[in-house]
């Protein structure tokens, strides 16, 4: 029996958009005065810690373990493991320039999706699939920063690389470059947590570890990332003032166009987030620290209204920088191209602010 084509689909998206328009952003950034901003910042951070589950995270002994060392051309690559929660372990590479002397400035290189986790940001081109993804997304920005003299930490985020959950473990190519975000976030949400919150927490714990190292300057810690790594950078900076400056690439846009109307990875979805703030408000929590937002003018993740969807959020964040007298510390660079790390201002930015 031949199945007839469905003549019409009775979807719920329009209803979801209508609810968004009525209920979204109930806790917008307040910039009537410095006092109003500071009051809002404290309240917004507390609310975001609650809904992301960061407030539920349990600290523990880091128990750092050095798993191996490889000498590269001018850089020593150490592989480490730390405990971020009880029985939760995060592997990462520490890229240490041979020229490092004394306490060096530090950059956390947060990876995005389909970048093979820390293998991409650390430039592990000996794996063919990783090399392909590096070429597509310019994903080896961690290695590039190490070559410029910074100590760089390249962690695996939960659900990626060596932290993939059982549904996508193994070395099958599509598993190797992908993640288990949906699986892990679904579980987390049912326990009052979120993958975004766990990412932010893990990077906060990585900073705790960095503060114990004799070769790292804890007063000069930055974070940079593309796509999902841009999300990690944004959230880390919004929640932790220890990050002196940062770069978010391919991840700064209005939520309705980019996350409600477009299908996106489940790691973006936090219960109740949209009723509280939009992305520009999260960016406003970074103020007044130096923050560079990099946008591709043809990046489909910007949403259906394109760059206008990005500009609207930049202006929200800029209002916070303005009231704090730090307008020049928020930089927005629009490059011609799609979804990738462009990096044309990346070296200049870190040299100026880190």
Protein Blocks (a to p, Z undefined) as FASTA:
>chain_A
ZZdddfbdcdfklmmmmmmmmmgoklcccfkbmklmmmmmmmmmmmmmmmnommmpccdd
fkiacfbdcddehiacddddddfbghiacdddddddfkbgcjaddddddddehklpmmlm
nopakbmklmmmmmmnopmlmmmmmmnopacdddddehiajlbcfklgcjbfklmmmcck
lmmmmmmmmnopafklmmmmmmmmmmmmmmmpmkbcfklccdddehjlmmmmmmmmmmom
kbmbdcdehiacdfklmmmmpccdfklpcghklmmmcfklmmmmmpccdcdddddfklmk
nojnlmmlmmmmmmmmmmmmmmnopmmmpccdddedddddfklmmmmmmmmmZZ
